Amino acid sequence: MSNTPTLETQVLISGGGPSGLMLANELGLRGVSCILLDAKPSTAFNPQANATQARTMEHYRRLGFAHEIRAMGLPSDHPTDIAYFTRLTTYELARLSLPTAKEAVKKIKDLSGSWSAAELPHRVSQKFVETVLKRHAEKHPQHSIRYGWRLKEFADHGEHISAFASSIDESQSIHIKAQFLVGADGPKSFVRHQLGFAYEGETGVKRDYMGGQMFAVYLRSKTLLSKIPHPKAWMYVTVNPQRRCFLACVDGHEEFAFHSAVLPGENADDWGLPQAQERLKELMGCEVDFEMLSHQTWTAGHSLVANHFSSGRVFLMGDAVHLFTPTGGLGYNTAIEDAVNLGWKLASVLNGKASPKLLESYELERKPLAQRNINYARGFADSVGLYPVTKAIEEDSPHGEQERALASAHFNAHARLEFNIPGVTFGGRYDHSPAIVPDGTQPPKDQANVYEPTATPGGRPPHAWMQDSSSLYDHFGAEWTLLNLSDDEHMSEAWSKAASNMQLNLKILHLPLPQLRELYVQPLVLIRPDQIVGWRGEPKQEPEGLLKQLLGFL
Ligand SMILES: Cc1cc2nc3c(=O)[nH]c(=O)nc-3n(C[C@H](O)[C@H](O)[C@H](O)COP(=O)(O)OP(=O)(O)OC[C@H]3O[C@@H](n4cnc5c(N)ncnc54)[C@H](O)[C@@H]3O)c2cc1C
């Protein structure tokens, strides 16, 4: 053991799923070094999450690779509809039509109100997203991204972290000295267990669908799509009394992520190809040839948030601190926003721009957000999973028609409830955080399906398209931005001086546009590095004090 080398880094990240990789990108952007360890040989093989929400896409845009993500997964002209059927070869019940990736890029420029955004959501398997996140994380020369390595021990010494890790084949080991440790190590988080933190909330909820054990099969079939006599979709959900399932297109041609409910009395832990064949036949209503690429079980029905997100120099993110039922596609997206939130704060402290006290705002901001998103996901799961399906729904009879009409009404409404969620994706707020300066105004009501743009400090800045068809967000600085929306160019001078005194990277954006003044109400608006409104007001307020407050110095 004495020959074990010691590596030094600023941040040690345990876990190279979406949250760990995103954090590596956020730190890299700010010149902070990290060692990222992941016990798997590489990024995810299984498709896992299927949906990248619009706010996550906006963050990928900020980092410069949203277009690369949008080019992944389905072909650019593949529909991204969500459709409901009794079986895929029998009755179609409901459909929410959504734009293809190619259409999304054009369409977003004509949308307003709830969907005034720089990006629309993108339907893409997490496995593809992770490859892009990894490629960009690896571009930072100060980073060491190590798959096939497991964190085995760590200790917080107050002044620094010491850790011990081994390669998976145990042939190599390293000691690591870091300023901070971040556990992005998933639901079974070693780091969370070592800290003695526990998930709290609801688990073991039973529903016909999205409540209980699920059997997941990643499969390849050249003929599956040709057997479906309905318009193409991205996600196919079945509603019949035998078994509830869904199938998501992975590459738009022959790869699919298939998830079926495991019924009471069954246990899918020992299931393999024969059961996968039976389940797929139930979904389709006919036999289909396929190759099983992998299979696993997972549990739907969790609504869990950890009691703490940090302790001393150790932080937790993603599934390590919140476990969702995947309705609404919020687990991975919430994990990404954890990394966005923690990234600039760790970097600001490490670069000497902020007080370590700023880091206390991570848990204060992200824990309530996780709870909020979990509650939305649970509501969606109840709506889709508790619908009472009768035998008659499959009958070719007037009674059958009546049952299908009822199901159509329910699932047409449900699809909009679960998959048209600008309020969930844009409406998350940090109103009571010490890293926000409130202005006494009240934000609009939090609603899943409606987002009312507001510049009340604590939330996402209202979006606008500029005359040259760029997004307002494209003009924000990489760190802090002061929007000067008044006609007076000099109104922001005191801010420039204060930022320069504090050696803070503040971009002044003078945009005397009535459209923006209407959206933001006040002439001066300060945008945090995670594109959250930190403060807004009049020039008479003293900037240095405000910046110090936002950086945890006061
Ligand atoms: C079958 C399935 C379907 C899903 N569908 C959806 C969906 O539709 N929508 C959605 O939003 N979410 C979905 N999810 C959830 C989504 O995949 C997770 O929310 C997301 O992966 C969380 O990202 P993360 O970075 O927090 O953790 P993870 O992706 O779990 O990554 C954690 C990483 O930590 C590594 N690790 C663990 N311990 C150690 C250690 N000691 N040392 C080093 N590395 C370690 C693991 O190898 C792993 O790669 C699904 C999950 C599954 C399993």
The ligand as an ORCA input file, in Angstrom:
! r2SCAN-3c Opt
* xyz 0 1
  C     -34.606      1.464    -16.132
  C     -34.548      2.936    -15.803
  C     -35.366      3.852    -16.474
  C     -35.328      5.213    -16.177
  N     -36.120      6.077    -16.865
  C     -36.063      7.398    -16.571
  C     -36.838      8.368    -17.292
  O     -37.591      8.016    -18.194
  N     -36.703      9.693    -16.965
  C     -35.854     10.140    -15.973
  O     -35.732     11.352    -15.714
  N     -35.136      9.244    -15.274
  C     -35.213      7.902    -15.550
  N     -34.444      7.047    -14.872
  C     -33.634      7.569    -13.805
  C     -32.358      8.173    -14.321
  O     -31.680      7.205    -15.073
  C     -31.582      8.670    -13.116
  O     -32.364      9.649    -12.436
  C     -30.242      9.288    -13.489
  O     -29.380      8.337    -14.051
  C     -29.587      9.891    -12.250
  O     -28.304     10.332    -12.572
  P     -27.181     10.372    -11.474
  O     -26.005     10.997    -12.152
  O     -27.679     10.968    -10.232
  O     -26.872      8.858    -11.091
  P     -26.579      7.562    -11.938
  O     -26.909      7.734    -13.372
  O     -27.192      6.431    -11.198
  O     -25.002      7.430    -11.853
  C     -24.367      7.045    -10.673
  C     -23.016      6.458    -11.051
  O     -22.254      6.267     -9.876
  C     -21.424      5.139    -10.078
  N     -20.992      4.674     -8.748
  C     -21.749      4.173     -7.743
  N     -20.981      3.900     -6.662
  C     -19.708      4.246     -6.994
  C     -18.457      4.210     -6.300
  N     -18.343      3.788     -5.032
  N     -17.347      4.623     -6.966
  C     -17.422      5.062     -8.244
  N     -18.588      5.118     -8.938
  C     -19.708      4.722     -8.316
  C     -22.293      4.172    -10.840
  O     -21.496      3.273    -11.595
  C     -23.113      5.100    -11.729
  O     -22.597      5.208    -13.032
  C     -34.465      5.672    -15.164
  C     -33.640      4.768    -14.491
  C     -33.670      3.402    -14.801
  C     -32.758      2.441    -14.073
*
